[in-house]
Amino acid sequence: DIQMTQSPSSLSASVGDRVTITCQASQDISNYLNWYQQKPGKAPKLLIYDASNLETGVPSRFSGSGSGTDFTFTVSSLQPEDVATYYCQQHDNLPFTFGPGTKVDIK
Amino acid sequence: QITLKESGLTLVKPTQTLTLTCTFSGFSLSTSGVGVGWIRQPPGKALEWLALIYWDDDKRYSPSLKSRLTITKDTSKNQVVLTMTNMDPVDTATYYCAHFPSSRSAFDIWGQGTMVTVSS
């Protein structure tokens, strides 16, 4: 199985801050990497697919980049409604695997 | 508009079999490129992919759970059913079903989830 790691595991930032989360795969997954947002008590929501493609309807302050084994997810200007846990997920090989998540809150 | 909703028993005893139904609308599982997957999340923990069924009845399972899982579809009823045998307290989790378009290879629409507790 491809192992996914994320850092940091949690972060606290101010409204308007730029926030960056990294995701690393245990082997080359090309650009087959998705990002999800999960708010407390809710189902995950797809934000980014194939590393850098913004899902329809998702605000442009969210972005993703990377390929191979190293990926980055960025919120350009953190908003109060962005408080959530963010997960990366690879779809290069089955089984699909998710990262452990990064919890983001407001300072 | 695509929607999915999970249903099934919320409390099962150890060794019992769990049966969950995902009822969906807004798409057809007979359309080329469409799939429905199951993902679970133990309380306070990360997401874990379980199984996926495609429009052509191709089925894929998590290797670690493959011996315990069965996924089926009923296209006429717009339903996907997941069964998991020999339930254990460690299987306590919220179980989600999600729409999976092959064009994006991502779970783009999720159900609300159903919390399943395994306890005697």
Contacts between the chains, C-beta under 8 A, distances in Angstrom:
chain1	res1	chain2	res2	distance
A	1	B	63	7.5
A	32	B	105	6.9
A	34	B	105	7.8
A	34	B	106	4.5
A	34	B	107	7.8
A	36	B	47	7.8
A	36	B	107	7.7
A	38	B	47	8.0
A	43	B	96	5.8
A	43	B	110	3.9
A	43	B	111	6.5
A	43	B	112	5.8
A	43	B	113	5.4
A	44	B	39	8.0
A	44	B	47	6.7
A	44	B	96	7.5
A	44	B	107	7.3
A	44	B	110	5.8
A	45	B	110	7.3
A	46	B	106	5.3
A	46	B	107	6.4
A	46	B	108	4.8
A	46	B	109	7.9
A	49	B	104	4.8
A	49	B	105	7.3
A	49	B	106	4.2
A	49	B	108	7.6
A	50	B	104	7.2
A	50	B	105	7.6
A	50	B	106	7.9
A	53	B	104	7.8
A	55	B	106	7.9
A	55	B	108	6.8
A	87	B	46	6.8
A	87	B	47	5.9
A	89	B	47	7.5
A	89	B	49	7.9
A	89	B	106	7.7
A	89	B	107	7.9
A	91	B	105	4.4
A	91	B	106	6.8
A	94	B	60	5.5
A	95	B	49	5.7
A	95	B	61	8.0
A	95	B	62	4.6
A	95	B	63	6.1
A	95	B	64	7.7
A	96	B	37	7.9
A	96	B	49	4.1
A	96	B	52	7.9
A	97	B	49	7.0
A	98	B	46	5.6
A	98	B	47	4.3
A	98	B	48	7.0
A	98	B	49	7.1
A	99	B	46	7.2
A	100	B	46	4.9
A	101	B	46	5.3
A	101	B	47	7.9
